[in-house]
Amino acid sequence: MNNGHIRASLLSGGQRQNLLIEMLPDVSLYLLDEPFIGLDKGAISMLAENLGSVIAQGQTILMAMPEYE
């Protein structure tokens, strides 16, 4: 860890989700299954911003989201 690397297992849930978004291959369509489940509001906001960047680059995201009443 002295070289600036951090184990993914030490990251928070939101940080892990954002890391996964950063590691996505360059394809035209992403399928995400409930990407916001278990994240706090700050992590949801950060992930939504990153997903917005992916969309702005021309990729399409299809997300499965639970229905809340």
N, C-alpha and C positions, 0 to 999 in steps of 0.2 A: 504494500500500500504506500510505500514511500515514493513510488514513481508516479503518483497521481491516479492510479487505478483503484477503483472501489469494487468489491464483490457485489454482484447484483443481489445476492441474498441479504445484504445489509441495507438495501434501499427500501424506502417506504413503498406501499402499493402504488401510489401515484407516480413515483419516480420510476418504478418498474414499467408501468404502462407507457410512460413517455419514452423510456429506453427502447421498448418494443417498437413504438411508432418510428423512432429514429433508425431502427434496424430493418424496417420493411424494405423488401426489394422494390425496384422501380417497375411497377405494373400499372395497368389502367384501372383495375378494380380491386378493392380490398373488402373482405367480408369480416366484420367484427361482431363477436357474440358478447353482448352486454359489457362493453368496455368500461362503463362507469360504476359497475357494481362493487361495493366495498370501499369506495374512495371517499375521502372527505371533500367538502366544498372547494377548498383550495386546489386539491389535486384534480377535481373534475374540471375546474376552470382552466388549469394549466393544460390538461389533456385536450379539452375542447379547442383551445387555441392552437395546439399542435396539429390537431385534425383539420382545423381550418386552413392551416398552412399547406397541408397535403392536398386539400381540395383546391386551393388557389393555384397550385402547381399543375392542375388539370386532371388529377386522379379522381376516381369516384369511390365513395365509401358507402357500403350497405351495412347498416347496423341492426342487429336484433336487440330490441329493448323490451324489458318486462312492462306489462300494463299495470299501472298503479291506479287505485281508485281513491 
